[in-house]
Amino acid sequence: MRKALADLAQNMYRQKEFEIAFAATQEAEGRQTDPILSATLALLAAQSREQMFYRSARPLSRIPMPFSSVYTDIPFSAYDRERYFLIEDALRRFDSLLTAPEPVSAVARFHRAGILYRVYHDFDTALKEYRMLADAPLPQLANTVYTRIAELHGARGDYEEGVRSLRRAAQDHGLSAAEEDRLAAPLLLASFLAGETDSLAARTAQTLSLLPENDPLYNDVLGFAGFVSGALKDTLNHARWLEAERLLRRNEISRAAELFETLLSGNSPAAALYGIRCLDCLRLLDDTEREKQVWERYYRKLLTTPSADFFMLRYAEFQEIKMHNLKNAIEIYENYLLSYQESMYYEFIRQYVRQRHTTGAP
């Protein structure tokens, strides 16, 4: 019975059935006499609570952003305040496991650091935790640990140190050539935030040459390069745009929104990028009134950009979800279907509109 419950908990976690996984760990823990297995189940319980909380994150949009990647997405989310008891419970459980046998204690510290970074925005403490892990990292966590250290230096405004930490990682921690190659992608982002924007195409090509084409990071690097290259066309506003991107990494979302809107108000070849960023910031802040004002001021302008299909759909979504005007939203969706039949979103929206008509959903 003990083994069956432990197996059930692990299988349910892998299948992302976190509530069932947590319940199984609670039942199994009380039956365990093996301290190693008991600590493993306690770790799984904490991870399950953590993932249950992350599911409360408010999605920015169901319309994928052009050039979306782990290096272009805003690293912070907004969560349901009523679900914070889950992450508080998870953090308490991870804390209690810091003295558990290895590797449980290392994994617990890793998850604890992630919560401090992404949820509580305690950059200083999170950086200390990741540095402790970097001294003797578990192989499956090492790349993420080094990357997070660089990110946290950037979150604290020390962009050059973020670059140096990645460049020193191989020497400081005795990385293999393959492990060092895996850090080329986060190094590209860190160097960009540090202001190294020259020769981006060449540095991107070099980074891609170090990654297998089936590596998930390969497409992430391509997305980042496409995203950045569009903004670099606006040479007059390069410094202000870079500062806005830095604000996002420091979790200063409101200030970033203001700066992106200021950039959007000008006559810029990067208007689409500024519009995407501004709208995402306002959705993250859940500031419907400001988002409404941005749409009123810039919707027609955004429809003249290469991402016009994306903005038409985001506006329809805004009408549907935020303004609760389904009739207007459906009209915009149908206009999109007539105007952008080659769009990457076409089939998804066609099915969505058909479903709305079929079910008569309000």
N, C-alpha and C positions, 0 to 999 in steps of 0.2 A: 504493500500500500504506500509506504514512504517513497519508494522508487517511482511508482506510477504517478503520484502527485507531483513529484519533482519533474518528471518527464512531461506531464501535462502543462505545468507552468512554463517550461522552456519552449514547448511547441506552440503554445498560445501566444507567447511573446514574439516568436518568429513570425507568426501569422498576424501580428499587430492586433491581437485581441487582448488588449492590455488589462481590461477589467477582469477578465477570466484569469489571466496570468497572475494578477495580484491576488485574487481570491484563492487560487491554488497554492501560491507560496505561503499564504497565511495558514492554510490547513496543513501544508507539508511541514512547515517550520516547527510546529508544536509536536511533531512526531519524530524529529531528527535527534539522533544521539551523536552523529559524526560532526565535529565542530567545523570541518572544512566545508562539508555539504551544507550545513546550517548557514555559514557565512555566505556561501554562493546563493542560496535562496533569499537571504536577506538583501543581497545586492540586486537580485532580480526583482524583488518587491519594490525597492527604491527606484529602479529604472522604469518599472511599470507605472508608478505614480508620476514620475517625471514625464513620460510619454503621454499619459492621460492629460496632463496639464498642457503640453504643447499642442494638443489637438484643439485647445480653446483659442488658438491664435486667430485673430481676425484676418481673413484673406484680403489682400489688396484688390484683387480682381480675378475673375475667371478667364480673362483674356490674356494670354501669355505676352509678356513684354518682348518686343524685338531685341535680339541679341542677348536674351536672358542667360545668365550663367551664375555660378557661385561667386564669381568675381565682380558681377555687376549688380546683383541683388542687394538691397538694403539689409545689413546684417542683424537688424533688430525687428521685433514683432510687437504687436499690441495684443494683450491677452484679456480674457474675461476675468474681471476682478473677483467675481464670485467663485472662481476656480483656483484662486491663489492658495487655498489651503492644501491643494495637491502638491504644489512645488515646495511649499514650506515643509510638508511632511516628507517629501523626497529628500530635501536638503538635510533635515534632521536625521534621516536614515543613513545618508551618505556620511554624515559627520560621525555617526556611531561606528562606522566601518573603517575609519582611518587607522585603527590599531589592529584590524583583522589580518590574518595571514596573507601573504602575497599569493596570487596577483589581485586578490579581491580588494585590498586596500588601495592599490594603484588605480584600479578601475574606478573605485569610489571617489578618489581624489580628482580623477579626470572629469567625471560627471559633475562633481561639486564645483570645479573651476568653470565648467561650461555654464552652469546656472548663475554663478556670480557674474560672469561676463555678459551673457546674453539676456538674462532676466533682470538681475539686480543692478547691472551696470557698475559693479564694484571693480573697476579695472585694475587698481593697485593690488588688491588681494588675489584676484584671479591670476595676475601675472606672477605673483609669488608661487601660487600653486602649480602653475605650468612649469616654472623654473625648477621646482622640486622634482617634477616628473621628468624633466629633460635630462637630469643627471643619470638616471637609469631607466629610460622609457621601455615600456612593453613594445615589442616590434610592431604590433598592429596599431599602436597609438602614436608612434614616434613622429610620423609626418604631420599629423594633425597638431601635436604638441608644439613642434617648431613653428608651424604656420600660425597658431594662435598667439605664440609669443610675439611674433612680428606684428600681428594685427593689434595686439594690446599696446605695443609701443606706439602704433599709429593712433589708437584711440586716446592715448595720453598726449598726442601731439608731437611725439618724438619719431618722426618718419625716417630720419636717417638711421637711427638706432634699429628700427625695424628691418631695414635693409641689411645693416651690418650683422644682425643676429642670424639672419638666414645665410649670409655668405660665410659666417664663421662656423655654422652648424657642423659642416663636414669635418673640420679640423677639431673643433671642441668636443665632438661626441663620437668621433671615429666612424663616420658613416661610410658605407660602401659607395661605389660609383653609381649604382642603380638608385640607392636611397638619396644621394645628392641630386641626381637628375629629377627626382620627384619634387624637389623643392624649387625647381626652375619656374614653375607656374606661379606659386605664391610670391616668388621673388619678383616676377614681372609686375604684379599688382603693387607690391610694397615699393618698388622703385618708381612706379608711376606716381604714387601718393607722395613720394619724396621729391617729386618734380623732375624726374628723369624721363622726359617725354620725347627726347630726340631719338631718331632711328628706331621708332617703335616697330615698324614693319620688319626690320632686320632682326630685332630682338625677339619678336613674336615668332618669326620663322625658326630662329635658333632654339627657342623653347619647344616648339612643336617637334623639331627634329629629335629631341630627347625623349619624346613620349610615343609609345605605341599608338597607332591609329584607333585601336579598340579601347584605349584608356579613356574613362569618362572625362578626365581633365582635358583631353584633346579638344573636344567640342566647347568646353568651358573657356579655354584659351582663345579659340576662334571667336566665340561670342564676345569676349572682352575686347578683342582687337577691333571687331566691327563696331562695337559701342564707342570706344575711345576715338577711333579714326574719324567718326562723324563729328565729334566735338572739336577735334583738332583743326577742322576746317575754319572754325571761328577764331582766327588768330587774335583778333582784337580783345576777345573776352576770355582768353585762355586762363589767365591768373584767377579770375573770379570764378570760373567754372571749376577749376581745381580746388579752390577753397570750399565751394559748395559740396564737392565730393568728399572732401575731408570732414566737413561738418557731419555728413551722414555716418561716417565711421566713428565719430565721437558721440553719436546719439543726440546731436543737437538738431533735431528734425525740423522744428519750427523755424529756426534761423535758416536752415537749408532751403525750406520751402520758399521763404521770402526772397532768397538770393536767386533761386531758379526762376521764380516769377519775374524778377527784375530782368534777368537774362532773356526770358521769353518775350518781354515787352519790346525788345529791340528788333532790328531787322537782321536776323542771324541765319546763316545756313544750317545751324544746329538747333533750330527752333523745335524740331520734333523731340530731340533728346531732352531739352529743357522742359518741354511740356510733359513728357513721360515722368521725369523725376519730380516735377512740381505736383502733379496729380497723385503720384504714389505717396509723397510726403503727407499730403492733406488727407488721403485715405487712411494712412497710418495713424494720423492724429485724430481721425474721425471728426474732422472739421467740415461738416457738410455745407455750412454757409460760405466759407472761403472757397470751397471747391465749386460751388454754384457760381460764385463771382468769376472764377477763372474760366469756367465754361462760357459764361456770357461774354467775357471780354475776348477770348482767344479761339473759340470753336471754329469760326470760319478760317482763321489764320492756320490752325492746325490741319484743316482739311486740304490745304495747299502743299503740305509737306509729303515726302515719300511714304510716310506712315499714316496716310489719310484713312485707310481702312481700319487700322487699329484705333484711331481716335473716334471714328464714327461708332465703333462698337463700344468703346469705353463710355461715350456719351449716352448711348442707349442703355447701357448697364446702369449708369448714374441715374437716369430717368426712372428706371425700373426699381432699383434697390433703395436709392436714397430719397428720391422725390415721390416714389410710390405711384408713378404715372405709367402704368403698363401699356395703355393705349398709345401714348407717344413713343414709348420704347419699341413696341412692335412695328410701328410705322418706320422707325429708323432702321430696325433690323431688316425689314422688307426692302427698304431703299438700298441698304448695303448689298443684299442678295442680287438686286438688279444691276448694281454698279460695279461690284468687285468679284466677278465670278472666278477670277484666277487667284484670289486671295488665299493665303494659307489657312485662314479661319473659316473659309466658306462652308465646308461640309459640317463642321461643328455647329455653326449658326443655323444652317438649313434645318438640321435635325432638331435643334432647340426650338425654333419657331414652329415647326410642324408639331412638336410635342405640346407647345402652348396652345395651338389651335385645337389639337385633338382632345386634350384634357380640359380645356377651358379654364386653366389655372388662373387664379386671380393675380 
